[in-house]
Amino acid sequence: MLQKYAKFESSFLLGLNMRLFLARVLKIILQITQNDGIMERIKLLLVLVLSASMLTACYTEDLVDNYQPEPTISLNQLLRSYELWYVDINQTLGYGETPFLQIAFTVSFRNGVLFANNNLVGFGNQGNGFGIPVADYEAYGNILDIYHDIDGYNTFDVYQLDYNTIELYNPYNDTSYFLHGYQRATFDYDYVFYDNIHYFLQEYEAWEKTNTSQTGTINEFDNENYLQFLAGGNDSTFRSSQDFNIGNPNNIYWDYTGVYGVGDVSGNMYLKTLTLDYDFYGNEFFELSVIDDQRIRLYHPSSGTTYQFTGRGYIQFMRESNTKGEITKTTTAPKKRKQKTVKKDNPRINERS
């Protein structure tokens, strides 16, 4: 707007100076000539010149008002400007849902192929940090068309909100997802992992107790040999079993189903709390720490016992590929990230309707 005003002001002043100059010339001519015929011709000539200068000023103003700056970067360039786009699920606006964005922690746009980190097992290592390929995409104007391997066709209007934030607006469900751009070298994979650790617990069909410390007093939990944390639903359901040495997680008989919760420990990002609600003998409280992508440690403060559990039956959310990129396994497990903030109406206007 300031640029347009400056251009108009410049052209206006130029026209004004021209008219002042011609008025001075006319005054001088009046002083030096008494010939009425010559005077009439001169005045007519000056009126024509003055009118032309005014028309020129008006024409310049019209050009400025209709000036539209060309975009400095294309949508494809914008999407590729960051290696990872973190899906901030809590910023979502609208009441709809786009399944593949609801599952993903990060997405990446790589030469027409969309990559996603859907799992926390292998997070930061799988696909060199990009995750797995999940879709093809096309970007033109401000429109992003995605052809997902499972969800099919989705389309978005893309808005750049600041230097590393974009909004993906789905006009068909009136919902916007907000993505924040990072480079792999500076992205905090550990923070995202521990901030979402309850999803990590859901990525195995079962957790088998593989070690119990020699220290600690005998307690009821000593009899529990398998745990399972269920994806979907209210995201807080667990099951436990006293079966022993079961090779296939599908053959485990689950003795109990209850509610669990994962909490933070102040001042220690890497330590969590795990509470298992057993109706018949109360809650079991643990300090939860991660040993690696397949093993967790549960410390039981009330007895002083430490248990080690190992994940059995890894669940790949979306699909699993071999070295040739061919799909070897697909899962339809209903794991979705839950929005912790209150859902709100989306103020974005659908410009396609």
C-alpha contacts under 8 A as a table, 3 or more apart, distances in Angstrom:
res1	aa1	res2	aa2	distance
1	M	4	K	5.14
1	M	5	Y	6.22
2	L	5	Y	5.09
2	L	6	A	6.12
3	Q	6	A	5.17
3	Q	7	K	6.33
4	K	7	K	5.25
4	K	8	F	6.30
4	K	64	V	5.85
4	K	65	D	7.01
5	Y	8	F	5.16
5	Y	9	E	6.02
6	A	9	E	5.10
6	A	10	S	6.14
7	K	10	S	5.20
7	K	11	S	6.36
7	K	64	V	7.12
8	F	11	S	5.22
8	F	12	F	6.06
8	F	60	T	7.26
8	F	61	E	5.63
8	F	64	V	7.00
9	E	12	F	5.08
9	E	13	L	6.15
10	S	13	L	5.32
10	S	14	L	6.24
11	S	14	L	5.06
11	S	15	G	6.36
11	S	57	A	5.89
11	S	60	T	6.90
11	S	61	E	7.68
12	F	15	G	5.24
12	F	16	L	6.23
12	F	57	A	6.05
13	L	16	L	4.98
13	L	17	N	6.08
14	L	17	N	5.29
14	L	18	M	6.29
15	G	18	M	5.09
15	G	19	R	6.39
15	G	53	S	5.98
15	G	54	M	6.40
15	G	56	T	7.97
15	G	57	A	6.10
16	L	19	R	5.23
16	L	20	L	6.32
17	N	20	L	5.10
17	N	21	F	6.12
18	M	21	F	5.13
18	M	22	L	6.27
18	M	50	L	7.83
18	M	53	S	7.36
19	R	22	L	5.14
19	R	23	A	6.17
19	R	50	L	6.30
19	R	53	S	7.86
20	L	23	A	5.10
20	L	24	R	6.35
21	F	24	R	5.23
21	F	25	V	6.35
22	L	25	V	5.00
22	L	26	L	6.14
22	L	46	L	7.14
22	L	50	L	7.57
23	A	26	L	5.08
23	A	27	K	6.27
24	R	27	K	5.09
24	R	28	I	6.34
25	V	28	I	5.19
25	V	29	I	6.23
26	L	29	I	5.11
26	L	30	L	6.21
26	L	43	K	7.59
26	L	46	L	7.90
27	K	30	L	5.16
27	K	31	Q	6.43
28	I	31	Q	5.14
28	I	32	I	6.45
29	I	32	I	5.19
29	I	33	T	6.06
30	L	33	T	5.62
30	L	34	Q	7.33
30	L	39	M	7.62
31	Q	34	Q	7.96
33	T	39	M	7.39
34	Q	39	M	7.62
35	N	38	I	5.50
35	N	39	M	6.07
36	D	39	M	4.92
36	D	40	E	6.14
37	G	40	E	5.26
37	G	41	R	6.52
38	I	41	R	5.26
38	I	42	I	6.24
39	M	42	I	5.11
39	M	43	K	6.08
40	E	43	K	5.18
40	E	44	L	6.17
41	R	44	L	5.15
41	R	45	L	6.23
42	I	45	L	5.10
42	I	46	L	6.20
43	K	46	L	5.09
43	K	47	V	6.17
44	L	47	V	5.18
44	L	48	L	6.42
45	L	48	L	5.28
45	L	49	V	6.37
46	L	49	V	5.09
46	L	50	L	6.01
47	V	50	L	5.08
47	V	51	S	6.11
48	L	51	S	5.18
48	L	52	A	6.22
49	V	52	A	5.15
49	V	53	S	6.34
50	L	53	S	5.19
50	L	54	M	6.44
51	S	54	M	5.16
51	S	55	L	6.25
52	A	55	L	5.14
52	A	56	T	6.18
53	S	56	T	5.08
53	S	57	A	6.40
54	M	57	A	5.16
54	M	58	C	6.43
55	L	58	C	5.15
55	L	59	Y	6.16
56	T	59	Y	5.14
56	T	60	T	6.27
57	A	60	T	5.26
57	A	61	E	6.43
58	C	61	E	5.16
58	C	62	D	6.48
59	Y	62	D	5.25
59	Y	63	L	6.53
60	T	63	L	5.26
60	T	64	V	6.45
61	E	64	V	5.26
61	E	65	D	6.34
62	D	65	D	5.26
62	D	66	N	6.53
63	L	66	N	5.45
63	L	67	Y	6.33
64	V	67	Y	5.17
71	P	74	S	7.00
73	I	77	Q	6.19
73	I	78	L	6.61
74	S	77	Q	5.16
74	S	78	L	6.24
74	S	140	Y	7.97
74	S	141	G	7.42
75	L	78	L	4.95
75	L	79	L	6.17
75	L	139	A	6.25
75	L	140	Y	6.49
75	L	141	G	6.56
75	L	142	N	6.22
76	N	79	L	5.25
76	N	80	R	6.24
76	N	139	A	5.87
76	N	140	Y	7.43
77	Q	80	R	5.20
77	Q	81	S	5.94
78	L	81	S	5.12
78	L	82	Y	7.79
79	L	82	Y	6.71
79	L	109	F	6.09
80	R	83	E	6.55
80	R	108	S	7.80
80	R	109	F	5.87
80	R	110	R	6.78
82	Y	85	W	6.89
82	Y	108	S	7.95
82	Y	181	G	5.29
82	Y	182	Y	5.43
82	Y	183	Q	5.59
83	E	108	S	5.94
83	E	109	F	7.50
83	E	130	F	7.79
83	E	181	G	7.32
83	E	182	Y	6.21
83	E	183	Q	5.00
83	E	184	R	6.23
84	L	106	T	6.16
84	L	107	V	5.94
84	L	108	S	5.10
84	L	130	F	7.12
84	L	181	G	5.74
84	L	182	Y	5.19
84	L	183	Q	5.96
84	L	184	R	6.57
85	W	106	T	5.30
85	W	107	V	5.26
85	W	108	S	6.09
85	W	179	L	5.46
85	W	180	H	5.19
85	W	181	G	4.45
85	W	182	Y	6.24
86	Y	105	F	6.00
86	Y	106	T	4.38
86	Y	107	V	6.68
86	Y	179	L	5.31
86	Y	180	H	5.12
86	Y	181	G	6.40
86	Y	182	Y	7.58
87	V	101	L	7.22
87	V	104	A	6.93
87	V	105	F	5.61
87	V	106	T	5.61
87	V	107	V	7.46
87	V	177	Y	7.18
87	V	178	F	6.21
87	V	179	L	4.77
87	V	180	H	6.83
88	D	91	Q	5.74
88	D	92	T	7.31
88	D	177	Y	7.42
88	D	178	F	5.87
88	D	179	L	6.02
88	D	180	H	7.35
89	I	92	T	5.55
89	I	102	Q	7.20
89	I	177	Y	7.08
89	I	178	F	7.45
89	I	337	R	7.33
89	I	338	K	7.47
89	I	339	Q	5.71
90	N	339	Q	5.00
90	N	340	K	5.90
90	N	341	T	5.54
91	Q	177	Y	7.05
91	Q	178	F	6.30
91	Q	341	T	7.63
92	T	175	T	7.26
92	T	176	S	5.74
92	T	177	Y	4.94
92	T	178	F	6.42
92	T	339	Q	7.68
92	T	343	K	7.52
93	L	175	T	5.65
93	L	176	S	5.21
93	L	177	Y	6.87
93	L	343	K	6.57
93	L	344	K	5.65
93	L	345	D	6.22
93	L	346	N	4.99
94	G	174	D	6.13
94	G	175	T	4.38
94	G	176	S	6.52
94	G	343	K	6.55
94	G	344	K	5.62
94	G	345	D	4.88
94	G	346	N	4.62
95	Y	173	N	7.81
95	Y	174	D	7.59
95	Y	175	T	6.43
95	Y	343	K	6.57
95	Y	344	K	7.15
95	Y	345	D	7.04
96	G	173	N	5.16
96	G	174	D	6.58
96	G	175	T	5.44
97	E	102	Q	6.99
97	E	173	N	7.10
97	E	175	T	6.89
98	T	101	L	5.65
98	T	102	Q	6.13
99	P	102	Q	4.97
99	P	103	I	6.35
99	P	151	D	7.21
99	P	336	K	7.76
100	F	103	I	5.27
100	F	104	A	6.25
100	F	148	H	8.00
100	F	151	D	7.12
101	L	104	A	5.19
101	L	105	F	8.00
101	L	177	Y	7.84
102	Q	336	K	5.64
102	Q	337	R	5.69
102	Q	338	K	7.87
103	I	118	N	5.89
103	I	335	K	6.75
103	I	336	K	4.77
103	I	337	R	5.68
104	A	107	V	6.82
104	A	116	A	6.01
104	A	117	N	5.68
104	A	118	N	4.48
104	A	119	N	7.79
104	A	337	R	7.89
105	F	116	A	7.32
105	F	117	N	5.58
105	F	118	N	5.89
105	F	119	N	7.84
106	T	116	A	5.60
106	T	117	N	5.24
106	T	118	N	7.46
106	T	130	F	7.97
107	V	114	L	6.79
107	V	115	F	5.45
107	V	116	A	4.32
107	V	117	N	6.49
107	V	130	F	7.43
108	S	114	L	5.69
108	S	115	F	4.96
108	S	116	A	6.33
108	S	130	F	6.51
109	F	112	G	6.72
109	F	113	V	6.09
109	F	114	L	4.94
109	F	115	F	6.54
110	R	113	V	5.19
110	R	114	L	6.24
110	R	115	F	7.39
112	G	136	D	5.60
112	G	137	Y	5.13
112	G	138	E	6.34
113	V	133	P	6.66
113	V	134	V	7.67
113	V	135	A	5.93
113	V	136	D	4.54
113	V	137	Y	6.05
114	L	133	P	5.78
114	L	134	V	5.87
114	L	135	A	5.02
114	L	136	D	5.69
114	L	137	Y	6.58
115	F	130	F	6.10
115	F	131	G	5.94
115	F	132	I	5.22
115	F	133	P	4.23
115	F	134	V	5.64
115	F	135	A	7.15
116	A	130	F	6.44
116	A	131	G	5.05
116	A	132	I	5.50
116	A	133	P	6.43
116	A	134	V	6.54
117	N	120	L	7.62
117	N	123	F	6.94
117	N	129	G	7.97
117	N	130	F	6.49
117	N	131	G	4.35
117	N	132	I	6.54
118	N	131	G	7.32
118	N	317	F	6.10
118	N	318	M	7.42
119	N	122	G	7.16
119	N	123	F	6.48
119	N	200	F	7.46
119	N	203	E	7.40
119	N	316	Q	6.87
119	N	317	F	6.45
120	L	123	F	4.69
120	L	193	F	6.19
120	L	197	I	7.95
120	L	199	Y	7.35
120	L	200	F	5.53
120	L	203	E	7.86
121	V	200	F	6.60
121	V	203	E	7.27
121	V	293	D	5.41
121	V	294	Q	7.67
122	G	125	N	5.30
122	G	126	Q	5.30
122	G	293	D	6.57
123	F	126	Q	6.11
123	F	129	G	6.87
123	F	131	G	7.47
123	F	189	Y	7.02
123	F	193	F	7.39
124	G	128	N	6.90
124	G	129	G	4.26
124	G	130	F	7.48
124	G	131	G	7.76
124	G	189	Y	6.00
125	N	128	N	5.18
125	N	129	G	4.91
125	N	131	G	7.75
126	Q	129	G	5.45
126	Q	130	F	6.76
126	Q	131	G	5.02
126	Q	132	I	7.20
127	G	130	F	5.15
127	G	131	G	4.69
127	G	132	I	6.02
128	N	131	G	7.13
129	G	184	R	6.93
134	V	148	H	6.13
134	V	149	D	5.85
134	V	318	M	7.61
134	V	319	R	7.89
135	A	146	I	6.60
135	A	147	Y	5.46
135	A	148	H	4.19
135	A	149	D	5.42
136	D	146	I	5.89
136	D	147	Y	5.22
136	D	148	H	6.53
137	Y	144	L	7.03
137	Y	145	D	5.52
137	Y	146	I	4.36
137	Y	147	Y	6.02
138	E	144	L	5.89
138	E	145	D	5.18
138	E	146	I	6.60
139	A	142	N	7.29
139	A	143	I	5.81
139	A	144	L	4.59
139	A	145	D	6.39
140	Y	143	I	5.44
140	Y	144	L	6.70
142	N	157	D	5.77
142	N	158	V	5.30
142	N	159	Y	7.23
143	I	155	T	7.18
143	I	156	F	5.77
143	I	157	D	4.79
143	I	158	V	6.05
144	L	155	T	5.72
144	L	156	F	5.10
144	L	157	D	6.31
144	L	158	V	6.78
145	D	153	Y	7.28
145	D	154	N	6.00
145	D	155	T	4.43
145	D	156	F	6.43
146	I	152	G	7.82
146	I	153	Y	5.75
146	I	154	N	5.17
146	I	155	T	6.05
147	Y	151	D	7.78
147	Y	152	G	5.23
147	Y	153	Y	4.54
147	Y	154	N	6.47
148	H	151	D	5.20
148	H	152	G	4.58
148	H	153	Y	6.16
148	H	154	N	7.57
149	D	152	G	6.07
150	I	318	M	7.70
151	D	154	N	7.95
154	N	170	N	7.70
155	T	170	N	6.17
155	T	171	P	7.58
156	F	168	L	5.62
156	F	169	Y	5.08
156	F	170	N	4.63
156	F	171	P	6.69
157	D	167	E	7.96
157	D	168	L	5.86
157	D	169	Y	5.04
157	D	170	N	6.59
157	D	171	P	7.47
158	V	166	I	6.77
158	V	167	E	5.68
158	V	168	L	4.95
158	V	169	Y	6.38
159	Y	166	I	5.57
159	Y	167	E	5.08
159	Y	168	L	6.79
160	Q	163	Y	7.55
160	Q	164	N	7.96
160	Q	165	T	6.18
160	Q	166	I	4.49
160	Q	167	E	6.44
161	L	164	N	7.78
161	L	165	T	5.47
161	L	166	I	5.51
161	L	167	E	6.97
162	D	165	T	5.26
162	D	166	I	7.26
164	N	180	H	5.57
164	N	181	G	4.92
164	N	182	Y	7.62
165	T	178	F	6.96
165	T	179	L	5.65
165	T	180	H	4.60
165	T	181	G	6.28
166	I	178	F	5.89
166	I	179	L	5.39
166	I	180	H	6.68
167	E	176	S	6.29
167	E	177	Y	5.77
167	E	178	F	4.67
167	E	179	L	6.41
168	L	176	S	5.41
168	L	177	Y	5.21
168	L	178	F	6.37
168	L	179	L	7.77
169	Y	174	D	6.97
169	Y	175	T	5.86
169	Y	176	S	4.30
169	Y	177	Y	6.59
169	Y	348	R	7.84
170	N	173	N	5.85
170	N	174	D	5.63
170	N	175	T	5.52
170	N	176	S	6.24
171	P	174	D	4.98
171	P	175	T	7.21
171	P	350	N	5.77
171	P	352	R	7.38
174	D	346	N	6.84
174	D	348	R	7.88
174	D	350	N	7.44
175	T	346	N	6.45
176	S	346	N	7.20
182	Y	186	T	6.82
182	Y	187	F	5.86
183	Q	186	T	5.62
183	Q	187	F	6.03
184	R	187	F	5.15
188	D	191	Y	5.49
188	D	192	V	6.71
189	Y	192	V	5.36
189	Y	193	F	6.14
190	D	193	F	5.02
190	D	194	Y	6.19
191	Y	194	Y	5.42
191	Y	195	D	5.88
191	Y	269	M	7.68
192	V	195	D	5.11
192	V	196	N	6.19
193	F	196	N	5.44
193	F	197	I	5.86
193	F	200	F	7.83
194	Y	197	I	4.88
194	Y	269	M	6.90
194	Y	270	Y	6.55
196	N	199	Y	5.79
196	N	200	F	7.11
197	I	200	F	4.90
197	I	201	L	6.59
198	H	201	L	5.22
198	H	202	Q	6.75
198	H	262	V	6.49
199	Y	202	Q	5.08
199	Y	203	E	6.70
199	Y	231	A	7.62
200	F	203	E	5.37
201	L	204	Y	6.73
201	L	229	F	6.06
202	Q	205	E	7.37
202	Q	228	Q	7.44
202	Q	229	F	5.03
202	Q	230	L	5.77
202	Q	231	A	5.66
203	E	314	Y	5.93
203	E	315	I	5.06
203	E	316	Q	7.30
204	Y	207	W	6.87
204	Y	228	Q	7.71
204	Y	311	G	5.56
204	Y	312	R	5.73
204	Y	313	G	5.25
204	Y	314	Y	4.49
204	Y	315	I	5.51
205	E	228	Q	6.44
205	E	229	F	7.91
205	E	249	P	6.44
205	E	311	G	7.55
205	E	312	R	6.06
205	E	313	G	5.00
205	E	314	Y	6.44
205	E	315	I	6.82
206	A	226	Y	6.50
206	A	227	L	5.76
206	A	228	Q	4.77
206	A	229	F	7.60
206	A	249	P	6.15
206	A	311	G	6.00
206	A	312	R	5.27
206	A	313	G	6.66
207	W	226	Y	5.49
207	W	227	L	5.04
207	W	228	Q	6.12
207	W	309	F	5.63
207	W	310	T	5.33
207	W	311	G	4.51
207	W	312	R	5.89
208	E	225	N	6.00
208	E	226	Y	4.70
208	E	227	L	6.70
208	E	309	F	5.13
208	E	310	T	5.21
208	E	311	G	6.37
208	E	312	R	6.91
209	K	212	T	7.69
209	K	224	E	7.99
209	K	225	N	5.12
209	K	226	Y	6.09
209	K	307	Y	6.93
209	K	308	Q	5.83
209	K	309	F	4.31
209	K	310	T	6.47
210	T	307	Y	7.78
210	T	308	Q	5.73
210	T	309	F	5.49
210	T	310	T	6.40
211	N	307	Y	5.76
211	N	308	Q	4.97
211	N	309	F	7.09
212	T	305	T	7.26
212	T	306	T	6.03
212	T	307	Y	4.68
212	T	308	Q	6.46
213	S	216	G	7.26
213	S	305	T	5.98
213	S	306	T	5.32
213	S	307	Y	6.42
214	Q	305	T	7.72
215	T	304	G	6.77
215	T	305	T	5.95
215	T	306	T	7.90
216	G	303	S	5.23
216	G	304	G	4.34
216	G	305	T	4.30
216	G	306	T	7.75
217	T	303	S	5.04
217	T	304	G	6.69
217	T	305	T	6.87
218	I	222	D	6.88
218	I	303	S	7.11
219	N	222	D	5.73
219	N	303	S	6.84
220	E	223	N	6.07
220	E	224	E	7.87
221	F	224	E	5.35
221	F	284	E	7.82
222	D	225	N	7.75
223	N	242	Q	5.93
224	E	227	L	7.79
224	E	240	S	6.54
224	E	241	S	5.73
224	E	242	Q	4.71
224	E	243	D	7.87
225	N	240	S	7.49
225	N	241	S	5.96
225	N	242	Q	5.14
225	N	243	D	6.37
225	N	244	F	6.46
226	Y	240	S	5.50
226	Y	241	S	5.06
226	Y	242	Q	6.67
226	Y	243	D	7.24
227	L	238	F	7.07
227	L	239	R	5.74
227	L	240	S	4.56
227	L	241	S	6.63
228	Q	238	F	5.43
228	Q	239	R	5.06
228	Q	240	S	6.36
229	F	236	S	7.60
229	F	237	T	6.18
229	F	238	F	4.50
229	F	239	R	6.64
230	L	235	D	6.80
230	L	236	S	7.36
230	L	237	T	5.67
230	L	238	F	5.94
230	L	239	R	7.96
231	A	235	D	5.83
231	A	333	A	7.42
231	A	334	P	6.25
231	A	335	K	4.92
231	A	336	K	7.61
232	G	235	D	5.42
232	G	334	P	5.23
232	G	335	K	5.08
232	G	336	K	6.42
233	G	236	S	7.87
234	N	237	T	7.07
236	S	259	V	5.45
236	S	260	Y	5.21
236	S	261	G	6.29
237	T	257	T	7.09
237	T	258	G	5.79
237	T	259	V	4.69
237	T	260	Y	5.98
238	F	257	T	5.79
238	F	258	G	5.47
238	F	259	V	5.84
238	F	260	Y	6.15
238	F	276	L	7.83
239	R	254	W	6.21
239	R	255	D	7.40
239	R	256	Y	5.47
239	R	257	T	4.38
239	R	258	G	6.30
240	S	254	W	5.61
240	S	255	D	5.99
240	S	256	Y	5.35
240	S	257	T	6.69
241	S	252	I	7.25
241	S	253	Y	6.31
241	S	254	W	4.66
241	S	255	D	4.98
241	S	256	Y	6.75
242	Q	254	W	7.78
242	Q	255	D	6.98
243	D	246	I	7.02
243	D	252	I	6.67
243	D	253	Y	6.75
246	I	249	P	6.79
246	I	251	N	6.98
246	I	252	I	6.56
247	G	251	N	7.88
248	N	251	N	5.57
248	N	252	I	7.34
249	P	252	I	5.46
249	P	312	R	6.89
249	P	313	G	6.80
254	W	257	T	7.53
258	G	276	L	7.28
258	G	277	D	5.84
258	G	278	Y	6.45
258	G	279	D	7.88
259	V	276	L	6.32
259	V	277	D	5.43
260	Y	274	L	7.14
260	Y	275	T	5.46
260	Y	276	L	4.65
260	Y	277	D	6.02
261	G	273	T	7.98
261	G	274	L	5.81
261	G	275	T	5.27
261	G	276	L	6.93
262	V	272	K	6.71
262	V	273	T	5.50
262	V	274	L	4.77
262	V	275	T	6.62
263	G	272	K	5.63
263	G	273	T	4.88
263	G	274	L	6.57
264	D	268	N	7.97
264	D	269	M	7.37
264	D	271	L	7.08
264	D	272	K	4.95
264	D	273	T	6.21
265	V	268	N	5.67
265	V	269	M	6.97
265	V	271	L	6.04
265	V	272	K	5.61
265	V	273	T	6.89
266	S	269	M	7.63
268	N	271	L	5.65
269	M	272	K	7.59
270	Y	289	S	6.72
270	Y	290	V	7.82
271	L	287	E	6.94
271	L	288	L	6.03
271	L	289	S	5.32
272	K	287	E	5.89
272	K	288	L	4.94
272	K	289	S	6.42
273	T	285	F	7.31
273	T	286	F	5.74
273	T	287	E	4.63
273	T	288	L	5.36
274	L	285	F	5.96
274	L	286	F	5.11
274	L	287	E	6.19
274	L	288	L	6.06
275	T	283	N	6.55
275	T	284	E	5.67
275	T	285	F	4.62
275	T	286	F	6.32
276	L	283	N	5.55
276	L	284	E	5.08
276	L	285	F	6.55
277	D	282	G	6.32
277	D	283	N	4.44
277	D	284	E	6.44
278	Y	281	Y	5.77
278	Y	282	G	5.06
278	Y	283	N	5.36
278	Y	284	E	7.12
279	D	282	G	5.30
279	D	283	N	7.37
284	E	300	H	7.90
285	F	300	H	6.43
285	F	301	P	7.42
285	F	302	S	7.99
286	F	298	L	5.68
286	F	299	Y	5.23
286	F	300	H	4.81
286	F	301	P	6.64
287	E	297	R	7.99
287	E	298	L	5.63
287	E	299	Y	5.03
287	E	300	H	6.76
287	E	301	P	7.69
288	L	296	I	7.11
288	L	297	R	5.87
288	L	298	L	4.93
288	L	299	Y	6.69
289	S	296	I	5.88
289	S	297	R	5.26
289	S	298	L	6.73
290	V	293	D	7.59
290	V	295	R	6.42
290	V	296	I	4.53
290	V	297	R	6.19
291	I	294	Q	7.67
291	I	295	R	5.34
291	I	296	I	5.31
291	I	297	R	6.71
292	D	295	R	5.35
292	D	296	I	7.10
294	Q	310	T	5.70
294	Q	311	G	5.11
295	R	308	Q	7.02
295	R	309	F	5.72
295	R	310	T	4.53
295	R	311	G	6.22
296	I	308	Q	5.89
296	I	309	F	5.43
296	I	310	T	6.62
297	R	306	T	6.96
297	R	307	Y	5.80
297	R	308	Q	4.64
297	R	309	F	6.43
298	L	306	T	5.67
298	L	307	Y	5.09
298	L	308	Q	6.29
298	L	309	F	7.82
299	Y	304	G	7.08
299	Y	305	T	5.97
299	Y	306	T	4.30
299	Y	307	Y	6.29
300	H	303	S	5.81
300	H	304	G	5.55
300	H	305	T	5.21
300	H	306	T	6.02
300	H	307	Y	7.90
301	P	304	G	4.90
301	P	305	T	7.03
311	G	314	Y	7.10
315	I	331	T	7.55
316	Q	319	R	6.06
316	Q	320	E	6.45
316	Q	330	T	7.61
316	Q	331	T	6.70
317	F	330	T	7.71
317	F	331	T	5.99
317	F	332	T	7.33
317	F	333	A	6.75
317	F	335	K	7.44
318	M	330	T	5.95
318	M	331	T	5.67
318	M	332	T	6.90
319	R	327	I	6.69
319	R	328	T	7.60
319	R	329	K	5.65
319	R	330	T	4.26
319	R	331	T	6.18
320	E	327	I	5.80
320	E	328	T	5.70
320	E	329	K	5.06
320	E	330	T	6.28
321	S	324	K	7.54
321	S	325	G	5.27
321	S	326	E	5.26
321	S	327	I	4.49
321	S	328	T	5.36
321	S	329	K	7.10
322	N	325	G	5.37
322	N	326	E	5.60
322	N	327	I	6.70
322	N	328	T	6.47
323	T	326	E	7.46
327	I	330	T	7.32
339	Q	342	V	7.63
339	Q	343	K	7.84
350	N	353	S	6.17
